[in-house]
């Protein structure tokens, strides 16, 4: 699947002469890991130019103009930004789509620069290294079925969180850098509010994906932080009149991909589609699907059932039944092994038992790849067996029409016309839940604000 291909990043770099970013084998390895987890780099020259120019202004206004930075835009719909200790900065296209002007973007970049300048990123790297060891032990799929069940529910790649004090310190330094670079210092408070509202809209979903892990996971966007950012901003400028640079920002993000990139496979409702690899399947009722960096994870409301779908390496000469019994999972009942056909594709199935979970596992050969469905349920019931069967039987090849129709959602910037309302504009949005609320969040409008004629606004289209 696309997630197993390493993407080389067309990273945004500052023009010469510029301070170099010191590379070590550790930072290079971390860079590759971040690219692999966040869908690679997002290639868009207009956006890269916007980000580069913003960083240049911030560096010139900072206390350490000798510190080098290198920015990579990540091809992920999550709202996230982070920094490595050496000055490598990462910002997702999801964050760029949520921000409404360059001053909001500058607040995020200057905040991350502040973590580098204050050596917070280096402290966090030590924490993350320790956390990674624990995570590796817990999510190892190869032995214990109890841990397999845990891994089903927690396929997470987390960045260790900053402390509350570190966040407040980075907010203070960041707002100061933005203000000295002549950006509107209130951009930080506006963007923190937008993130908080965006996180609330997303709260209904299971946050099972590293790529769904957003800025609020590692940088909690509390009302306290919003208040603090406003207080700091007041030291630099009055609330109105500072430079937001909204027009050129909207021009740069017009047509940016929004949400998941279909080339990596994507979820629409309960369906998972992978146009590049040419297949689809559908999860049962009451399941929430998440396309994570390692697998497609499904969890039933209440958590009594879960499923994992991924790709595995199986030699062509090994039978699927032999693979299922080859010892990668304990508790397998070898006598339950059966060879079956699913919509014309050769497959095999087996059951396994842990202390708290019952497992049904399928391996299915599709072209030269073998895909694995792992279903876990706390109790074997008629419903759990039916869910398992229906999901596996829904696996099929995509038609040419379906492949051609699988286009990504995009942000389109439009001008408000006479008669347009928040509701009528939200009605034009495609492929998103809660369109009216999402329209408001995307455009920085509070619950009662109305659009004005000739305003430029963002909508999501397919």
Secondary structure, 3 states (H helix, E strand, C coil): CHHHCCCCCCCEECCCCCCCCCCCHHHHHHHHHHHHHCCCECCCHHHHHHHHHHHHHHHHHCCCCCCCCEEEEECCCCCCEEECCCCEEEEEHHHHHHCCCHHHHHHHHHHHHHHHHCCHHHHHHHHHHHHHHHHHHHCCCCCCHHHHHHHHHCCCCCCCCCCHHHHHHHHHHHHHHHHHCCCCCCHHHHHHHHHHHHHHHHCCCCCCCCCCCCHHHHCCCCHHHHHHHHHHHHCCCCCCCCCCCHHHHHHHHCCCEECCCHHHCEEECCEEEECCCCEEEECCCCEEEEECCCCEEEEECCCCEEEEEEEECCCCCCCHHHHHCCCCCCCEEEEEEEEEEECCEEEEEEEEECCCCEEEEEEEEECCEEEEEEEEECCCCHHHHHHHHHHHHCCEECCHHHHHHCCCEEEEEEECCCCCCHHHHHCCCCCCCCHHHHHHHHCCCCCCCCCCCCCEEEEEEC
